[in-house]
């Protein structure tokens, strides 16, 4: 790899860090390890071609262009944490990965979400995931925590919001959301 390619790869990884909180190679390798996948299975669950996954992992490409794929990545990250803490078994994880693979993504803000109640309203979890996705698309978790720390003395509730939704677990954000609905 020549110096120009190395520089481009370094820049792509830095962009990935700012957009996704870490380079996608590290994120995808962790998902592969935590969920017992290979690259081909990960690509299939995410809805990416194997070459595209490889380009994202190596830093030849910086951004995941499809928002539904980004949402599937987030769903897999959450699933991996549930497997790690024992709340989801390996067998359940396999079934959940099949569900994630079939998910169409979409935004609650545009009304295209596949995860809605019978009345057509987005579920609390879906709304929370949208908020998390939006915050995490703006800044990395560490930057969000730094911002929350700066705000905490004068605006503790806003600081808590940033910490919970910007760097916390989805389950904690759902609990926070539900506790503030009344």
N, C-alpha and C positions, 0 to 999 in steps of 0.2 A: 504494500500500500504506500503510495507516495505521500508527500507532505500535504498536498492539497486535499487528498482523500481523508487523511488523518484529521485535518482541521475540520472538514465538513462533518465527519463522524462525531468528533468532539462537540461541535456546535449542535448537532442533532440530539445528542445525549443530554446536553445542557437544556435544550428546549423541552425534551421529554421530562427532565427533572422538574422544570417549572410548570409544565402542564399536568403531569401525572404524579408528581411527588418523588419520582425516582426514574432512572433510565428504564425503558421497557424491557431491556434484556434481563435486568435483575428482577423486575416484577414478574415477568413471564417464567423465569427459571424457578422462582419461589413457588409460583402456582403449580408448575410441573412437579416439583418436589413434594409440596404439601398435599396435592390431590392425586399423586401417583399417575401422572399423565406422561405421554411423550409429546413431542412438538406437533406431530400430525393430529393427535386427538385434541390438543389445545386449540389448534387452528380450526378444527371442525366445530368445536363447541363455540368458539368465538364468531364463527362465520367468516373467517379469513382464509385465503389460500395459504398453503404452506410457504411458498416463496415470499408472500407479503409478511407473514409472521417472522420469517427469517430476516427480512430487510428491516423490520421494526426492531427486532432483537439486536441486530448488529449495528444499528444506527445509520444504515443507508437511507432509511426513511425516518422522519421525526414524528409525524402525526398520524393518529388513527383518524381517517376521514369520515367514517360512518359512526354517527352518535349511538346507534344501536349496539355496535361493537364495544364502544366505551362503556355502555351500561352493562354489557355482558362481562366485561373485565371487572367492573365493580362488584357485580353479583358473585363472580368467582372468588374475588378477594374476601368477600364476606363469608362465602361458603368455606373457604380454606380456614378462616379464623374459627368457624363453628366446628370444623373437623378437629382443629388443634385443641380447642377447649373441651372436646368430647360431647358437645351438644348434638352433633350430627355424626352418625356412623358412616363407615366407608360405603356400605350398601345404599344408605339414604343419599349420600353424596353423589353416587353414580346416577340415581334417579333425578336428583336436583340438577345435575349437569345436563341431562337430557332436556329438562324443562328450560334451562337457561339457553340451550342451543336453539330451542324452538321460539324463544321470546323475540318479539318484533321490535322491542324498544319503543321509542316514541316519547313524547314529552307531555306531561300533564298540562303544560301551558298551552299546547295546541289541541288538546283533547284527543290525541291519537294513541294514548296509552292502552295497552292490552290488559292492564291490571286495574280494574275498576270494580266498584260495587254494583249491585243489581240496578241501582238508580242511575248508573252511568258516572257517578262521582269517583274521582281517583281515590284509591286507598291511602290511608295515612302513610304507610310505608312508601308508597310511590311518591307522594308529595315530599317526604323527607329525603328520598334518594335524589329527587330533582334539586332540592336545596343543596345537598351535599355535592352533587355533580357541578352545580353552578359555582359554588365557592371554590371547589378544588380545580376548576378550570381557570380560575383567576389567580390562584396562588398555591404554592406548595404548603403542606401541613405545617412545616416548621415556621414558615412566614406567617401563617394564620395564627399560630400560637404566639409568636412575637407580637403581632398586632393586638391579640387579646390581652397579653401582659401589659402592653402600653395603655390600653383602654381601661383595664380593671380598676384602677384607683377612682376614676371619675364616672365610669359607666360599667359597673360590675355585671349587670344583666346582659348588656351587649357583648361583653367579653365572654361570658358563659355561652352565649349563642354561638359565637365564633369557634370556641373550643369544641363544643358538642357537635356542631354540624360541619365544621371545617376540618377537624382532626380526630373526631371521636368515632365510635362504632355506631352503626346504623341502629342497633337495638337501643342504645342510650339516647340517640336523637329522637327515635319514635317515642320513647318514654317522656322526653322533654317536651316534644310537640303536644302529646296528649295531655300533659299536666298544665299546659298553657292555653288550652282551647276554651276554658270556661271563664 
